[in-house]
């Protein structure tokens, strides 16, 4: 059984909630402990009327010599208020016990229970109260009542049979405004116990972005039994930089709260820890004193239930009634500061440059501006001055699909015409259509369908600022207001539509967005690329951390919908009082979107022409048809080829299927029909894998992490058949694991993705002391089928023969090859997967499936 937390149940400098005895005793009581305390209280009261050991009578008790507390509630819900002498005080004549307020009594927010008269009184200026709640919002140190327990509950030690270094040094770490979880693969619980007189709730905010960590929040009673209120104990992942919130109802009585994290590190990949802040517990019966406002905040009227944040260039100490101004000439402070900071001398990091729009002469001016709010001083000896503005340069040309017609601004080409940006717009020739899209590679003004903004989770300093600035041949991150701002760039496209000739193709690419970028960073900067479909929710598609050399990234669009693409750049995720990384930046050189509904054209492409009567208008080809070059008519692809998603012009658009595979009727994909034929020494071998066409599952292991945590790899495999449909289901969240569910697939299809092969990491229940085995988010190992062959190499994928036992027979093994286009930080070109099948097609009967060790 875990020890209950000792110490007063409060944050730093927090008041005493009901049920939390004063003088360092805590809220959670075991019955024996309560008896002990009650006995001590009786002895103290009884001893108060005895003469001192020297024989002299004791002085009478003054109000400062004692304090009041309530006894435990009896079965009828009533209690007594008793006087308890303060420690190291000898006096006589304590007030008699009086009947106390009923046990469920509580004061309103902004009030505390004044124990002498047992009435609710308003909190004074400089303090606040939640009434029947307690709040932990300061994390300079672990608040009293919280404890850390690192566990290492493996029942099986790894193959080396030596105990790993253990988890003694693992703990949650206070970081000022929040507390941060451990970064290793130990299991660490942050624990707080609270005794509630009535039902209430716990609420907290958190960031949880790394699925290499299992993060659970659950509640136990004083018998260490898990409460049924925490049925959904797995906390949901949050988007990068966003604070999620989690709340759970609490029952009256003792509630032991656990925030528990376990890192599962397969390699040495650094994990992003879980962050937790603003823990609020509602349901304590009363507060006997008000909480002082924390430094950087104030309350200027009695009866406050919250403290206000001090504005910029002011500060406050603990318990402040008002904020004190800094000396504006030599000092500054951010909002919510506990002190003023000396203004530093101005450096090159304190200003930035912008380009003005083109003038009538085709010139742009370079202008220099101080970063706002300006905190540096120009009058100090080492300070630099703002460079002179106004230098003129030639404007860059218009972007492809636009033309300036001799004016200072670029305008889109009219429908049916095209331009490379330097020449005027011309109509497309007969038998062609405009290739619609956007190609932004010159950045003199922000394009009309893009916008920029700045956002910070913790302050409003950069609201209204430009997040990005145009700079001629690139667009780059702006200065922002703080180093941990999110600098936002959006591109809005109302829909995607393939060229007329391709509209019949099924399940294929509708368009793609490609951008070329680089990052130059000295800290932990991150560039996020996010996609929002139909204004529902924005999801991070990919992110890049640290300095990255110039590279291109492509995202493929498969459905026609309204899209918003977002680039968000953050210099560091640590809040900084001063600007240290303002020169860290990201540059985007070009953004290209193909097949955009409202796009412009830089070129024209061939299209299929209808019959003689319809003239030169373009017509869509049926699925699986290409445009024949000689006649510009639609023609079906040959058997066992599939139609390329990138072009439909010419017979080369029909790509041959891989070995041992055939195409679907509409030539959209190639697949294996589960039969494979091979000629060997005048003998015809016919392999029949049709019994494996349903999804098969297998588990291998156990394996062990560096700390000795035991884990298994669980695979779902959809080998062949089903006209190439991906039948293996992959989950994209953490779940309690049962093999039956993983094989059958759960009813909740919102969290399932189809694939040919997916892999989950399973943590058995005995390995970490979890109550059930855990399954991690699945990794898709195969989403594209390449072919079936007896060869050990296909499309640069090699099977490592030395990994498998040597075959005792002369009959060759059959290899199924797949790839997955999904890229990760460890697999930057995606993954490849091969399944090796060893069987004897000459034997009768169905045979038995087995897996080698």
Secondary structure by P-SEA (a helix, b strand, c coil): ccccccccccccccccccccccccccccccaaaaaaaaaaaaaaaaaccccccccccccccccccbbbbbcccccccbbbbbbbbcccccccccccccccccccccccccccccccccbbbbbcccbbbccccccccccccccccbbbbbbbcccccccccccccccccbbbbbcccccccccccbbbbbbbbbbbccccccccccccccccbbbbbbcccccccccccccccbbbbbcccbbbbbbbbbcccbbbbbbbbbbbcccccccbbbbbcbbbbcccccccccccccccbbbccccccbbbbbcccccccccccbbbbcccccccccccccccccccccccccccccccccccccbbbbbbbccccccccccccccccccccbbbbbbcccccccccccccccccccccbbbcccccbbbbccccccbbbbbbccccccccccccccccccccccccccccccccccccccccccccccbbbbbbbccccccccccccccccccbbbbbbbbbbccbbbbbbbbbccccccccccccccccccbbbbbbbccccbbbbbbbbbcccccccccccccccccccbbbbcccccbbbcbbbbbbbcccccccbbbbbcccccccccccbbbbccccbbbbcccccccccbbbbcccccccccccccccccbbbbbcccbbbbbbccccccbbbbbccccccccbbbbbbbbbbbcccccccccbbbbcccccccaaaaaaccccccccccccbbbbbbbccccccccbbbbcccccccccccccccccccccccccccccccccccbbbbbbbbcccccccccccbbbbbbbbbbbcccccbbbbbbcc
